[in-house]
């Protein structure tokens, strides 16, 4: 068996001369650097600043939905559809990013997962709203086969106990995709 010291001869561990003294001083300075800095002051939580030109946030999704609503109201269904599709895509990306960040900080700082979970719920709600609006466009264009998967997704992500999920399920009943109406416990009206 070959000994490691036979391959790589060891040098003296003690620094020698000027280089050794400077190297040792630099090492001590690097270790002492955090001690030399003044103590950090307690500051108020940093305000969130949205960088200019960044369109990947919840307010931009809301803006896309509003612009889509305006386009549909003016009769431009193609533009409304395009804007609703953009809102859906942005909502899905945001949802994924918020989930990833939430998972990365679990167990480290409870505030961050809590914030990301709240933002994720809002992104999920915006996704459901975009789906409902897009399904309405497809229904107006007499394309129920394209509206049905969107409505099913809304029921899936919002659940039938939520108002958005109930609206989507009611539309599935109206389209004849399902027959049995759903009456939420405690509600006085069906669907």
N, C-alpha and C positions, 0 to 999 in steps of 0.2 A: 504494500500500500504506500502510495506517495503522500508524504506530508505536505500540507499547504505551505508551510514555511520553506520547504525546499523549492517550490515554484516561485513564490513571491517573497523574496527576502524582506524581513521586517526592518524598518528604520527606527531609529530612536524616537520615542514618543515625546521627548523633551525638545521644545523649540530651541534653536541655536541662533545666536547673533541677532542682528537688527531685525531680520525678517520674522524671527520667532517672537520678539518682543512686540512688533507692530501687529502681527497676526493675533496674538493673545489680547492685546489692547482692543483691537477691532471686535473680537469675539465678546469681550466683556461689555463694550459699548452697545453691541447689538442686543445683549441680554438685558442691559439696564435701560434701554430706550423706552420701554413702556413705563418704567418707574419715573423717568424724567419728565414725562408729559403731565400737564396739569390734569386734575381729576375732571371727568366729564360732568357737565351740569345736567341736571334733570330738565328735559325740554318737553314742551307740549308735543303731542303726536304730530308728525309731519302731515301737512295737508297734501292731498292727492292732486297732482298737477298733470293734466293731460297734455302730452307733447303735441306740438302743432303738426297737423297732417296725419295724425293717427286716427284711423277710422275703426279700429277694433275695440269698441267699448259698447256698453249697454245703451248709452244715449244715441250713438250712431244707428243702432238697430231700431230704436224707437223712431228716429228720424226717417229711416227707410220705410217703416210701416206707415208713417204719416204721409210721406210722399207717394207711396203706393195707394193709400186711401184717396188722395187728391186726384191721382191719375185715373183711378177707377170711377170716381165721382164725375169726372169730366168725360167719361166714355172711352178712355184710352186703356182698354183691358190688357193689351200687350205690354205696355209700360208698367201697369200695375203688377202684372204677373212677374215681370223682370225684377221689379223692386222687392216684391214679396219673396222671390227666390233668393235675392241677395240677403235679405233679412234672415231667412232660414239658414243660409250658409254661415253667416256671421254668428248667429245664435249658437249653432252647433260647435263652431270653433271656440267661441268663448266658453261654452259649457265644458268642453274638453280641457281647456287651459285652467279654468277654475278648479276642476276636479284634480288635475295634476298638481297644482300648487297646494291645494288643501291636503292631499296625501303626503306631499313632501314635508310639510311642516307639522304633521300630526305628532304629538308627543314632545314637540320642541317649544312651540309657542301657541297656545290655544286660541289667541286672538286671530291669528292668520287663517287657520282652517275655518273658524266661525265666519269670518268675513267672506272667504271664498265660497263657503256653502251658501251664504245669503245671496251672493252674486250669482251663483250657479242656479239657485231656485228662480231668480229673476230672469236669467237667460232661458231657463226651461219654459217659463211662462211666456216669454216673448216668442220662443219657438212655436209654442202651441197657438199663439195669436196669429203668427205668420201662416201656419198651416190652415187655420180656420179661414182666414181671409183668402188664401190661395184656393182653397176648396170652393169657396163662394164664387170666385172667378171662373173656375172650371164648371161649376154648376150653371152659371150664366151662359157659358159657351156650350152648354149641353154636352159636357164630357164627364159624366159621373164616374166612369171607369178610372179617371185620373184623380177625381176628388175623394173616392172611397179610401185609398191607402193613406191619404193625408188625415182624413177623419179618424181612421183606426189608430193612427199614430198619436193623435191628440188624446183619444180615450186611454191609450196605453200610458202615455207620460203624465197625464193630468189625473187619471182615474175617474171613474163615473161619480165619485162622491164630490168632485170639484165642479164648479159651474161650467168651466170650459169643457171638461169631459162630458158633462151632461148635454151641453149644446151639440157637441160632435156626435154623440150617440143619437140624439134626436134627429140630426140630419141624416144619419145612416138609416133610421126608421123611415124618414121621408123619401129617401131614395129607394126604399124597398130592399136594401141589402140585409137588414135584420127586420124581424117582424114584432118581436116582443118589446113593448115599451118599457122604459125604466122609470120607476118612481122612487126618488130618493127618500129614505126614511125621514119622516118629519115634514116632508114637503106636501103642499096641498094640491099641486098640479102634477100631471104626468109629464115625463120626458124632461 
